[in-house]
């Protein structure tokens, strides 16, 4: 087999192989860092109508669109005429918002929807002149919020002034940092990660080798992805998907005893994952294309590393010290199946979680869940105390084309159920076009907020106006990306099955694919249970997170199934799952809700796959033609190397 020839060549030229992969790690790492700018950092691309509207708004006005505005909140002392005070607020905003900014308030529209029910509070929407929907632009908006808050407090000394908004809330969450309990949990997870590898592989090499395999795979895959990003739109989300997938796959592959079966299982698992991801990349949605290209790159580079670098590492270590460096337990113990009642309970839990995924609401978490305290949270609480609904944080912007009647569009929008106010500021006009701001009562990720967006689009459908703004991004993600999943998921599953069926019998191949789908669905369901309906009550799960987590769970499940079918050790799946879960938790535990969502989803995906794999023993479903009968794992790396050579030459 060609895999045996590649492995033998890697052993003979181990120094050259090591140098090549070292260059990949060093030079590729530098190239990957420099190429991050090629990735789309907006996290908003969906290809939907709202996305196109936001692009048009950004092009004509240079701000707003998918970037949620800052919300200035002013509470006047008792006895102050809030309408007179709001004029002073408008003057202060003109000075503090900065050049190119757009502002709207009661003073500029006369709409009492900008006034609180307490009679003393007014708020204004501020779209800074800087800031596009990418990481650098969002940072610029956050800096503007700090300056605006200081300017307004200096200009309005007798009033209580706060500046809030989606971005300031997220920024305060990042600044909060993990508390003592979170730091202790992070340290425990990091220690647990190392301990899992030490107990599983029992040597320094066993701990370092999978990390090295994961590192070169991550760097090489990112370089490939960034190269593709020069020709088509690839989202920044791949930066999260690539390293976590590479780590779990690397642990799986290093756990396999060296020999033809391990090499062929790596090729089979990698090819199945690559086929599924290639199908995803063909669908006309930026998020699916990004996930597909990233998964394809990880599978390709990871398989190359498993066929070349892994044998070279084992061989080099054997030459140095066969007795001291042991990369796997020996001898291999007979795999035991999980007791039937426990397996059945685990299966029921996975099915229930997968069913719960059907109730998932995707979108930015509700504002109240983003941060517990800080200046931006003070502003949010001030709005709530004044009776102003939180929907004002995610207003809609309606682009009225040349020749359209902005005032008539605003009047029609104001009559839509769930709309707090709609106004057409006189200075929001460019080259004949005009913008109308529509403030919903509910945040767009809620059921009521989504219904408002749908009703508004329907009401304005015959006017030629384009509905954009930060409030439509989540809705478009559902329509433009999740709407394709009923076609994308079966297509990817069939592609993976076609590859696996060439190596395994149809039954094991089908079980492998179904297990991957179950793990992907269960990971999304876990997010719904833990976050959307759990103690945090986020109300929604960040739209791109279930896509990334599901792709991860599916790919690592295919890898586990291929390794298991090759007769790999039964402990490999739980070890890889535990290592992956502990690694991401060590990085991501903290107050940042979106990061916590992502890492908990990765952990749930890894554990769900391990649970799915535990239902059957590793030896079940082995294809008799996969490789020659396996022997017990030799007691030293040197013996394993000799056994690899003997099997390669048929002795």
Secondary structure as UniProt FT lines:
FT   HELIX           2..12
FT   HELIX           14..34
FT   HELIX           35..38
FT   HELIX           49..61
FT   TURN            65..66
FT   STRAND          70..75
FT   TURN            78..79
FT   HELIX           82..96
FT   TURN            99..100
FT   STRAND          102..104
FT   HELIX           106..109
FT   HELIX           112..114
FT   TURN            117..118
FT   STRAND          121..127
FT   HELIX           135..155
FT   TURN            157..158
FT   STRAND          160..164
FT   HELIX           166..176
FT   HELIX           180..201
FT   HELIX           204..228
FT   TURN            229..231
FT   TURN            236..237
FT   HELIX           238..255
FT   HELIX           260..281
FT   HELIX           286..320
FT   TURN            322..324
FT   HELIX           340..356
FT   HELIX           357..359
FT   HELIX           367..369
FT   HELIX           375..385
FT   TURN            386..387
FT   HELIX           390..394
FT   STRAND          396..400
FT   TURN            402..403
FT   HELIX           406..414
FT   TURN            417..418
FT   STRAND          419..423
FT   TURN            426..427
FT   STRAND          429..430
FT   TURN            431..432
FT   STRAND          433..440
FT   TURN            444..445
FT   HELIX           447..459
FT   TURN            460..464
FT   STRAND          466..468
FT   HELIX           470..472
FT   HELIX           473..480
FT   HELIX           482..484
FT   HELIX           485..500
FT   TURN            501..503
FT   HELIX           506..527
FT   HELIX           528..532
FT   TURN            535..536
FT   TURN            543..544
FT   HELIX           545..565
FT   TURN            566..567
FT   HELIX           571..588
FT   HELIX           593..613
FT   TURN            614..615
FT   TURN            618..621
FT   TURN            624..625
FT   HELIX           637..648
FT   TURN            649..650
//
